[in-house]
Structures are given as structure tokens and as C-alpha cells.
């Protein structure tokens, strides 16, 4: 048996074996920045531009100066600065200020969670501020820790040009966020047309403001088997800043996450590729590239998606917390003697990731398994650090599955090519259940997905020319994560196609490997920047031309064969072969031809990325098509806010709103506005995303239209609104503990008289808020008082306003006693 090399595995080249030149020395890293006051001023200009852009965009979309300033101070002093101090202590390394701040923000979010959850469970949510204040006290009081207030020496200064590149990428993310802001307003009536899932996230944020451990706020007593850590952050931020959770979710919360995510991904990319330039190109590829969409219409084929998303805050939050995990693991695998504090940092970040997004830890386990297998095969001994990281990750994954998610599947099952069948229906317009799609059609879509991935990330093939680079731990980790993610897409099924989040979790790291491979080929061929730019422009133009000339519109029209889906990609392949032939006739070398074609093909996905992110309304269109009526009737916002301000968080509410307006037959149970606006638990509102509903789905059925499983509870709930009686009210009060009624009065039964059994406390528009009578009053009858109450409420309901219409504002009865 061959002997292992004497060089320690930890000292073997990993990121340093990249095709990029090694990182610039410290003495030359800052030469691009002028010295003196002018130099210090110019160094802060990129950050100033980012901040100014965010302020302008937020101001144009309804965020007050007070909310912006308070939230900015909260992020800076409550997250970034204390997190940065702990990063310098636990992970000492000479790094740039943007990298330190990005890591500090990510660690700040993780430590905030670890502080808020016990504080909220103890009934003192504002104790969350103890962790930043305690951090300041410790780092000021302990002499050995005071040095961490200054950057480590020698510190790296970010070259000004690269700082501007990073700033421009963040500015693009902010400008793209404006599309979400325009489609999702903060006030009624425009708020009624918000993206269908946002009220659910808002309801979870309200639940975490008042309860730990949380349950599903729209179905009382239902366990919350969901990744809810981002909602805990929203709750903590709301308590500390006093900002409405609605404003945080719809406007403020994700902006610092996106900026810190960009900084963290650039740092990881720099380690994988070995240079600042490679890290920035990898970040730009993650943001600006997507699988090429060569069809006209709305349906597209792709197994890859974006990491940043306002409509899925848990995805963005998980991406931010996961990037430092990868960074620390890459450092642990590459350094000779890693500091012990890095293991503490890794453990903290893994604990935060396990409840931030459920898709990240499984793909990380797969990547680490690949690293262990490859390193063991290469050196005939298992890598200890990779095994330790793997054990830590598996432990967190088990805790998340058993404790946080209660072992629930959340609708995720083994169902090969499930997403491909749904995609086939979207592309062709075929009706029926997805299970009726043939295997041949599903395999055809799977092949298209693989082709799209090969087009977008063809740079990975460049590493085949250098096996040593291909087998380096960072590359193996990224490829292992993406292989597992792709397997999850092809083998698992979910009623909401949530298996698509697996490749979203891993594809930024595939972009880094693709950039490293492409750079290796480009450097070997000696291709200039101008030639690369020309090839990229040619790829963009080719994609646009193929899309227009082929004219394949999806969904396909009647009579069109599914083979038409392959036509644009076949034409693109023909264009690539033509370019190869032209370059060979021009006597270009094989390596140079490969490099230019690689740049051209990769850029073909740029138009799809820009269209997906830049078009207005991309974030706001409902999943099931445009609703015939807004989801929030008139008065819903004011009534929900009144109920929140005049009730106790522990009191249970019953409502007659279960379906989205306009989707009552069959009932689309994605109705979450009552719990979202009132921050109160509902006996039964919408049940679409509960674990019980998702896990009970049958093949061929839509999960959002499944009936509620507890028929007795739903019947008892609705009887009070449709046929009010003393017995119905008593059942709600005594059996279920209901204390309030949140009523859409357009849905009440004819002649219903809720005021006979409850006090009308507030009415506006189409909504009324009632307080159920206590048991003693309900039994006594209280005839005269009840008669006066009915008379006053009848007058309030029927008295016309000056223009002859029914009053839409408060009735003036909110002063009645509880």
C-alpha cells in the first residue's frame, strides 16, 4: 500500500490551488486608495452610495424617516457591531472591513435569536438587548478583549474599485427590491393585493412577538412545524425598535440581510477562487445569471433559482446564516492550526441555520460526506476536521427535525420527477393531475433542466483539465452540495414545489466553482478582458435572438407537440457550433476557442435573470392567478389593529374568514389576514400550510383546497356566525376558550344577531369586533341591558351617513366595558 504524503492534510492547497492568482499582499492591497483625508473619504463613498440608495427607495415606498433611522441604528449597534467584536475574538484573521461587517451582521442575527427566544419565553422580550449591551460591557471591561475594538493587524484594505463593484451589486439588489415594494403596499386598499404568502409570514411574526414556543396562529393548538427563526428576528426587531412588523417584513428587514449576504458570498468566493476578482465575479454570477429562458410567455424550465427573495424571507435569512458556515468550514479545512473559537462560531451558526431554513443542513451534510469520502480515498485516512464538522451538522439536523419540526414531513415525500411533471403542465398547458403526465414527458423536462444547468455553469467543466483543483476540499464540498440538491429536486415531491429550494440553497457555491473552472481555461488561453466581454455580449444577443426567432410561446398552443420545447435550445446549440467552426477556421487554438465559447454560453442566461427580477409585478402576482376581489375587505386593517390594541395576547379569537375572497368554491384556505393584522391566535382561519393539511394530501389533490380535518371544530366555529344561539356561543366559550369574534359581516347568515350574545366593541367598513359575554352575564339574561345594547348597535348599523350610505368608520361603541 502506498504511503500517505508527509505533508499534513490541513496544509495542503485548497483555495490556493485556484486558477486565479494568489490574494494580493497586504502592502499592496490598499494602493488603489489615495492616502490622507481624501483617501479616507473616498473609501467610504461606496458604503455611502448604498445607504443613500436604500434611503431613497424606502422613502419613495412609504417608510418614514423615523423608522429608517431607528432601524438603521438597531442594525448597526444591536447586530453588526457586537457581532463584529465576537467575530474578531472567535475567528481571528486579517480581513477587510466589508467582510468583517458582513460576518458580524450574520453572527449578530444568530446571537439575537439565542437571546430572544429565552427572553420571550420568560415573558420579557426586551431582555434581548442584554446580549449587545453585555457584549459592550465585556469587551470594554476585560483588558485582553479591548484590542478587538480595532481591526486585526495587518488589516486588509479593500481596493477601491472592488469596493465599488460590491456596492453596485448591492445597489442592484436594492433597486430590484423596489419592484417588490411597488407590488406590495403598506396601506389599504393596495395592501389587499399583496403576495399571497406574505400574510402568513406576518402572522408568524405576530405569533413570535407574544409566544415562545410558537404554534400555528391561524389554527389554535396546531404545532408550528416550520422554519420560523426569521419571524423570531422580526419579532425581536419590532420589540426593540417599536416598528410595525408589517413595515419590517414588507420594507426593512431583508435589506441588511441582502447586503450582508453579498459580503459573505464574496468572502467565500474569494477563498474558493483564490482572489478578490474571482469572489466578485462569483457573486455577480449568483445575482445576475440564471438558467436561460428561451421561450415567449410566462412558463419556463429551470431547476435553479435565486438566493435572494422577498416573498420567502426564510430563504434569504437561511442563505445569510449559511454563508458563514461554509466560510468557516473552508477555513477549517485549509488552515494549519485553526483557532478553537472557529468551532464555537461554527456551532452557533449551525444552530441558527437549523431553524432558519430546513433545506440548508441536508445539502451541507451531503457536501461534507463527499469531502470525507474523497479525502479518505486520496490519503487513506479520514479527515478529522471534516468528520467533526459533519458530526456537528448531523447533530443540528437531528435536533431540528425532532425538536423544532416535531418530525413532520410538511408534505415532502419521495415522488420522483414530481416537479418535472408540474413543469411539463406549465409548459404545455396540459390539464389533469400531475400524476397523469407520462414518464417520457417528465424525463424530457428533466433533461431540459440538466441542459439549462450545463449552459449556465459550464465553467465547472474547466476544472476537468486540472484534477488537483477538482479534488480540492472547497470544490468537492460545493459539488457535493449541488449534487444532493439536484437529487432532491428530481426525487422528492411537495404540494407547493418547495423541493425547488434545495438548489437555491447550494447554487451560489456552484457559481464559485464554475468561475474557478472558467478562469483556469481563460488564463491558460490568454484571453483578454475585451475578448471575454465581446463573447459575453454575443451570448446575450444570441439568447435574445433565438428567443424571438423561434417564437416558442408557453404554454404551448393546441396541436403543438412537446418536441417544440427543444427547438430554441437546439438552435442555440447550432449557434454555438457555428461559432466554434468560425473560431477554428480563424486558426484559434482549442483552448482559446473553449474559453470564448464558455464565456458566450454562460452569458446566455443573463436576460432571464434580469427579466425575472426587474419586471414590475414579478413579486406580487398571486399563485393561483389574479383574484377577482382583494384579500382584505374594507375595514379589515383597522379592525385587526383595534383588536390587537384592546385584547390580551393569550385570548383566543374566532372568525368567519377561512377562504381567500373570490376563491370560496372550492375554498382556497390561504386566508391569514385576521391573525396577521391582529397578532392573535384564531380558533380556525386558514389551514393551508399546517403540517396536518400538508401531510394529508392525496395524489392528484390540491393541498390549498383540502377541507379542514376537524369538522366538529369548524362546525362549532361557523355556527356562531351563521346561526347564533346561546348553545353555540357557550360551546365556543367553554369548550374552545374563545373570547373574541372577528367578523366579516358580509359572510354572516341572514338575520343573524350576534349582539344578542356578545358586545359589539368596534365596527368599520365590513368588519365588526365582538367580545363574548362572560359566563355569569350570559346565564343571567340581563334583559334590559341586552335590549339597550341591541338598540344601540342596530342604530349604529342602520343609521345613514351624510351621503346616505352605511358608516364605514368606527361606530363609537369601543368604550363599552370588557
N, C-alpha and C positions, 0 to 999 in steps of 0.2 A: 504494500500500500504506500502511495506517495506521501511524503511528509508535508505537513502544513507549513507555509512560509513562516519565518521567524518574526516577521513584522506583525505587531498587534493589529487585529481586525479593525479596532476603532480608529487606528491611524491610517488605514487605507484610504485612498482617494475616493470621495463620493461626489459631492458637488464640485470639488476642484477638478474632477476629470471631465468637466463640461467642455464643449467646443468653444465656448466664449473665453476670452482672455481672463486671467485671474483678476479679482477685485483690485481696484486702484489702491496704491499705498496711501497711508494716512496723510503723508506730507503733501501729496498732490491732489487729494480728493477735493480740497476746497479752493483750488486755484481759480476756478471759474467765478468765484465771488470776490468782488473788489474789497480791499481792506478799508478799515476806518468806518466812520458813521454811515457813509453812503453804502458800504458793503453790508453792514448790519441791516440797514433799511431795506435794501433790495432782497435780502434773504427772507424777509417776512412778507414780501409782496405776493408770492403765490398763495400763502395762507389767507392773506387779506382779501385776495380776489375770490377765493372760495367762500369766505364768510360773507362778503358783500353780495355775492350771487344768491346765497341762501336767504339772506335778509330780504332782498328784493323779491324773490319768488314767493316767499312766505307772506310778505306784506301784500302782494297782489292777490293772494288767495285767502285773505280773511284772518290772518294771525296778528294779534295785537303786538305792539312793541313791548308791552309788559310781559306777555307770555314768552316772546322770543328772548328777552334779556334774562328773565328768571331761569328759563330752561337752559340757556347758554351757560349761566353761572353754575347751575346744577351739574351739567355735564363736565365742566372744567374742574370745579372744586370738589364735586361729590363722586366723580368717576375717574376722570383722566389723571389728575394729579396724584391722588392716593394710590391708584393703580400703578402709575409710573414708578412711584417710590418702591412698591413691592416688587415690580419687575426688576429694578436695579439691584435689589437685595437678593432675589431668588435666582435671577438669570443674568449674572454679571457678564457683560460683553461690550466691547466698543461698537456702538451702533449710532445711526443718525437719529436726530430728534424726531422726524416723522415716524420712523419705525418704532421708537420708544413710546411716542404718544399713542400710536395705533395699538400696540400691545398693552399699554396702560389702560386705554379705554376698554379693551376686551376683558382684561383682568378685573377692571372696576365693575363691569356688569356681573361677572361671576361672583365676586365678593359681596356685591349688593344683594344678590339672590340669597347667599348663605346667611346674610344678616337679616333680610326682610322676613323670610319665612318663619323663623322662630319668633321674631318680634310681633308679627301679625298673629301667630298662634297664641301668644301671651296677651293679646288684646292691646298692644301698644305699638302700632305700626310706625310711629315716628322714631322709635328706637333704632330704625335703620340708619339714622345719621350717626350712630355711635361708631360705626366702622370707619368712616373717613375722619371723624374727629379723633378717634383713638389712634388712627394711623399718624395723624399730625403730631399728636402728643408723644407717641413712642419715638418717632423719627426726630423730634426736637430734644427729647429728654435723654436719650441714650447717646453718649458721645460717639460710639463706633458707627452709629447709623446716620449721623448728621452729614457725612460726606455724600450720602446719596441724594441730597438736595441739588448737588451739582452732577453734571454728566461725567461718566467714567472717562479717564484719560488713558490713552489718547482717544478722543471722541472723533467720530467721522462727521464731516460737514457734507451735506448733500450738495452736489454740483447744481448750480442754479438752473441750468437747462433741464436737468432731470426732475428737479423740484417743480418746475413749471409743467412738465409732462404729467406728473402725478396730479397736480392741481387741475389741469384741463380735463383729465379723466373724471375726477370727482365733480367738476362743474357740469360735465355731460350727464352724469347721474342725477344731479340736482335738476337740470333742465328737463330731463326725461320724467322726473318725478312730477313736474308741473302738469304733465298730461293726466296723471292720476288725480292731482288736486282739482283740475278742471272738471273731471268726471264725477268727483265725489265731494259734494259741498258740505258745509258745516251747519247750514240753517235750512229750515223748512221754507218752501216746498222742495227745493232742489235736493236736499238730503234724502228725500223719499226714493230717489232713483240711484242710490249708492250700490256699489257692487254687492252681490247677494250674500257673500260670506262675511262682510265687514261687521254687520250687527252681531254675528256670532262671536267674533273676536272682542267686540266691545262688551258684550255680555260677560265673557270670561274675565275681562279686565275688571268689571264691576264686582264679579264674584270674588276675585282675589283681593280687592280692596277691603273686603269685610270678613272673609272666611279663609282660614287655613286649618286643616286641609280642605280643598275645594270639592264641590260636586257640580254636576251639570246644572246651571241656574235655570234652564228652561224646562226641566223635568225634575221635580223635587225628589231627592233621595237617590237619583241615578249617579253612580260613580263616574268621575271625570277621567276617562282613560284616554287622555290626550296630552300632547307636549305643551304644557301651559306655562313654562318658565318666562316666556316673553310677556305674558299677561301679568305675571308677578312683577316684572320690571315696570310695566305701565302703571300698576297699582302703587308701587313704591314711589315712582316719579310723581304721581298725582298727589300723594300724601305730602311729600316734601315740598313741592312747588306750588300746590294749590291749583294747578292747571287741570281743566276738564279732561277726563280720559278720552273723550271724543276728539279733542284738539290734539292730544298726544298721538292717538292712533292714526288719525287722518292727515296729520301735518308734520309733527315734530319728531316723533320717536325714532323713525328709521333713518333720518338724515345723518346723525352722527354714526349710526351703525354702518351705513354705506361708505362714509369717509374712512372709518377705521378699518372696514373690510378691505378697501382698496389698499391701504397702507400695509395691512398684514399680508395680503396676497402678493404685493410687490416684494415684501421681505422674504417670503417663502420662495418666490420665483427667483430672487437673487441667489439664494442658496442652491436651488436646483440647477440653474443655468450657469452660475458662477460669476455673474456680472450684474451691475445695475441696469445696463441696457437690456439684457435678457429678461430680467424681472419685470421691467416696464412693458416690454413687448408682450410677455405672457399675460400681464394684467390687461393690456389693451385687447389682446385676443379674446380673453374671457368676456370682456364687456362688449366689444364691437363685432365679434364674429358669431355666427350661428350656422346651423345646417342650411345649405342652400334651398330656398323655396322657389322652384321653377314653375309654379302653377299660378294661373289667374284665379282669383276668388279668395275665400276665407279659409278653406281647409288646407292643411299642409301635412307633410310627413316628416317626422323628426323624433328621435329618441333622446335628444339633448335639449336642454332649456337653460334659462338664465338663473344665476345665483341670486340676483337682487330682485325683490318683488315686494311691492306694497300690498298686494292682495293676499299674500301669505307672509305675515310678519314673522311667524315661527321659522320659515325657511331662511329669511335674511338673518335673523338672530342666531340661528344654528350655524349658518355659514361663518358669521363673525367669530363665534366662540370656537369653531372647529379649526380655523386657520392657525391660531397659536398652538393648538395641539399638534398639527402637522409640523409646524416650525420647530417646536421643542423636540419632537421625535427625530427630525432630521438632524438637529444639533447633537442629540444624544448618540445617534448612530455614527456621526462623523468626527466628533472631538475625542481627543486622547483621554482627558480626565474631566468629565463633566461634573459641574458643581452639584452637590446634593440638593440644593434648592431647586434645581430644574425638575427633579422628581416631584417635589411639592407643588410646583407650578403646574406640572402635567396632571397631577391628581385633581387639583382644584378645577382646572379647565375641563377635564373629563366629567367631573360631577356636574358641572354646569351644562355641558353638551347633552348629557343623558336625559335631561328633561326639556331641552330646548327644541330638539327635532329628532324624531325617532329614526331617521334614515342614516344618520352620520356614523354612529358607532358600529353598525353591522358592516359597512363598507370599510371602515378602518380596521376591523378585525380581519377582514379578507386581505387587505393590503399588508398587514403585519404578518399574517400567515405566509404570504408569498415571500416576504423578506426572510423570515426564518427558514423557509424551505430552500430558497436559493443560496443563502449564506451557508447553511449546513451542507448543501451539496458541493459548494465551492471549497470549503475549508475543512470539511469532515468533522465539524464540531458546532453545536448550536450557539448562536449569538446571544449572549446573556442579556444585553440591554434590550434587544428586540423582544426576547421572551418576557422580560419584566414588563415592558410596555404592553405586550399582548395580554399578559395576565391582568394588569390593571384595567385595560379596556374591557376585557370579558367580564370582570367583576362589576364594573359600572353598568354594562349592558344587562347583566342578570338583575341587578338592583332596579334598574329602570323598568324592566319587563315585569318583575314580580311586585315591586312596591309602588312605583309611580303609575304604571299602566294596568296593574291588577291582573296580568296575564291575558288581557283582552287582545283579540286579533284586530279589532277595529275594521273588520271587513276584509282584511288582507288574507288571501287564500292562494293555494297552489292552483293556478289556472293558466297553463301555457298559452302564450300568444293572445292573451285577453286584450291587451292594449292594441295589438295589431288588428284584431277583429273590429274594434271600435273605430280605429283609424281608417280601415277599409270602408266602413259605412260612411264615415265623414267624407272620404274622398270620392266615393261613387254615388252617394245619396241613396244607397240601398236601405230598405226598411227592414222591419222584423227585429228579432232579438240578436245580439252579437253572437250568441252561440250557434246561430244558423249560418254564419259565414264559413265557407269551406276552408279546409286546411291549406289548399293551394293558394287561395286568396290571402290568407293570413301569412303564409310563408313568403308570398310576393312582397307584402308590405314590410316584413322583417328584413328581406334582402334590400329593399329601398332604404330602410333605416341604416343598415350597415354601410350601404354605399354613401349615404349622406355623411355618416361619421368618418368614413375614409377620405371623403373630399375635404371635410373641414380640418381634420387632424392628420393629414397625410405627412406632415413633418415628422411624425413618430417613426416613419419608415427610414428616415435618415440615420437613426441610431443603429440600424442593421449593419451599417458599414463599420461600426465600432463596437464589438461585443462587450468590451470592457466598460464602456459607457452605458450600454444597455443593461448590464447586470449590476450597476451601482445601486445601493440601497434606496436613495430617493426615487430613482426611476422605477425600480421594482415596486416600491410602495404605491406610487401613483398608478402604474399599470394594473397592479392587483386590485386596487380600489375600483378602478373603472371596469375591469372585467367582472367583478362582483355586481356592480351597479347595472351593467348591461344584462347580466344573467337575471337579475331581479326584474327588469323590465320585460324580458321575454318569458319568464316562467311564472310570475305572480300576477294575480288579478285583484282589482279593487273596484268597488262600485263607482268611485269618483276618480278613477285612473290615477290614484295617488302613488302608484308604483313609479310614476314618472319623476318623483322627487329623488329617487336614488341616483340617477345620472346627474341631476342637478347638483347633488352634494359633491360629486367627485370630478366633474368635468373641468373646473379651474386648474386642477393638478395635471390633468391630461394635456391641457393647453401648455403648461410649463414644459412638459416632456416633448411636446410637438415643437415648441420653439427651440428647445435644445437640439433636437434632431435636425430641424431645418437649418439652424445656424451652423451646425457641423458641415452640412453639404455646401452651404453658401460660402463658408470660409475656405473649404477645400477648392471650390471652383473659382474663388477670387472675384465673385460678383460684386459690383459696385452698388452703392445705395440707389443711384439713379436707375440702374437696370432693374433692381428689385422693385422700385416704385412703379416703373413702367409695366412690369409684369403684373403687379397687383392691380393697376388700373385696367389692364387688359382683361384680367379675370372678372372684375366688377362689370365692365362693359359686356363681356361675353355672357354673364349670367342674366343681365337685363335684356340683352338681345334675344337670347334663347327663350326667355320667358314670354316675350312679346311675339316673336315669330312663330313659335309652336302654338301659342294660343290655347293651351290645355286649361280649361276652366273647371275648377272643382267647386261643388260636387259635379261629377260628370253628368251630362245630359242623357236622356233616354236613348237607348240604342248604341251608346258608346261602350266599347269593350274596355276592360280593365287594363289591357295592354297599353292603352293611351297614356297611362300614368308613367310608363317608362320612356315615352317619346322624348321629353325635354332632356332627360339625363343621358339618353343615347346620343342626342345631338350635341350635348356638352362634351361627351366623350369624343365624338368626332372632331369637335373644335380642338380639343387637347391633342389628339393625334395629328391633326393638321399642323398645329404649332410645333410639335416635336419634329415633324418632317421638314418644316421650313428651317428650323434651327440646325438640323443635321445637314441640310443642303448648304446652309451658310457656314458649314465647317466648324460649328461649335462643338466643343468636347462633350462627351456623355455626361460628365459630372456637371458641367455648366448648364447643359440642357435640362438635366434633372432639377437643378436648383431653380432655374427660371420657371419651369412648369410647376414646381412645388409652390412657389410664390403666387403664381397665377391661379392655381386651383384653390388654394386656401382662401384667397380673397373673394372667391365666388359666393361665399356666404355672407358677405358684408351687407348687401342690400336687404336680405331677410332680417338681419338683426336690427337695422335701422327702421325698417317698416314696422316690425313688431313692437319697438319701444317708442317710436316717435309719433305714430299716428294718434290723433286725438280719439278718445273713447276706447282705446285698447284695454284700459283697466276697468272701464265702467260698464261694459255690456253684460247683461245678465247671462247666466249659464244656459238657461232654457229659452233664450230669445227675449225680445222686448216685451215687457209686461204691459198689459192693457191699462193698468192702473198703478199708481205709486204704492210702494210697500208701506209707507207711513201715512195713514189718513190724516186729515186736518185735525189738529189738536193733540195728536199723539205725542209730539215732542214736549209740549208744555205740560200735558197730563203726567207723562213719565217723570219729568223733573219735579213736579209738585209731589208726587208720591215718594220720590227719593228723599225730599226735604222734610216730609211730615210723617214718615213711618220709621220703624226700627229695622235695622238690617236683618234681625232674626225673625221678622214677621213674614209669613207666607202669603202669597197673592194668588188669586185665581183670575183667569182671563178667558174671554171667549174668542181670542185670536189664536188660531192654530195653523192657518194656511196663508201663503202669500196671496195678496189681493190679485184677483184675476186668475188664480190657479187653484180654485176650490174643488174642481171635479175633473180628475182626481186631485186630492189635496196635496199640494206641494208643501211639505211640513217644514220648510226652511224659514219659519217665522220666528225671529229672535228679538224684535224691536222692543217688546214690553220689558223683558229682562235687561236689555241693553240700556234703555233710557232711564229705567227706574232703579237699576242696580239692586233689584230684589229678586228673590227666588220665586219662580212660578210653579204652581201645582202641575199644570200641563200647559206649555205653549207650543214650541216646535221641537220635534224629536228626531229630525233627520240625521243628525251627526252623533247620536248616542251610540255607545258600544252595543247595546241590546238591539237597536234597529239595524246597525251595520252588519252585525254578526248573524242576524236572522234573515238576511237576503237570500232569495232563491234564484237559481239561474233563470235569466230572461226577465226578471222583475227590476223595476227602478226603485232604488233604495229611498229616494226622496218622496215617493208616493205610497210607501208602505203604510198601512193603518197602524195606529197606536196599539201596542201589545196589551196594555192593561185596560180592557174595555170597561170594567166597573169604575175605575177612577175617572176615565174620560166621560162616562155617562153621568157620574155624580157631579163632575165639574160643569158640564154643559146644561144640566137640568136647572141650575140656579138662574141661568141667563135666558133659557128658552121657556121654562115653566116654573117660575119661582114659587116656592112653598116653604112653610115652616120646617117640614121634614128635610127638604133638600138643603136648606141653609144649615140646619142642625148637623147634617151629615158632613158638610164641608168643615164646619167649625170644630166638631168634636172628633171626628174620625181622622181628618187630614190636618187640622190645625190652621185652617185658612183664617186670616183676619181682614184682608182687603180684597176688593173686587176692582179690576182694571177692565173697563167695559168699552168696547166698540159698539155704540148704541145702534148702529145700522144693522148689526147682526143679532140683536135681541129678538125674541119671539114677539108676535103681535099681542098687544095688550099686557105685556109683562110689566110688573110693578115692583121693581127692586127696592124702591123706597119703603115698601111695606115691611121689609126685613133688614134694612141697612140704611145708614145715614149717607146721603149724598154730600160729599165733602168738597168736591171740585168738579166743574164741568167746563169744557172748552171745545169748540168745534164738534166733532163726532164722538168725543171721548168723555166718559164720566168716571170718577173715582169714588168708590163707596167703602164705608167702614162697617163691617158686620157688627151687629149689636152684641154686647156681652150676654152671657147665658142668663143672668138674672133679669135683664131687661127683656130679653126675648120671651121668657116664661111669664112675666108679669102682665104682658099685654100692653101697658102704657097707652091706653086708648086715646086720651085727649092729646098727649104729646105726639103720638104717632099720627093722629089726624092733622095736627098743625104742621108736622114735618111734611106730610104728603101734600098739603095745600101749598106750602111754600115752594116745594120742589116742582109741583105742577105749574105754578105761576112762572117759575124760573124757566121751565122748559118751553112753555107755550107763549109767553109774552113776546110780542114782536119788537124788533128794534126800530130805529127811526126810519129805516128803509123798508120796513115791513117783513124782514127776514128773521129767522130764529137767531138769537145771540150766539156768536161763536167764541166769545171770551169767557172768563170765569164768571160763575153765577153769583158770586158774593156770599156763598154759603160755607166758605172754607173756615169760618170762625166757629162752626159747631164743635162742641166738645168731643173728644175722642171716646 
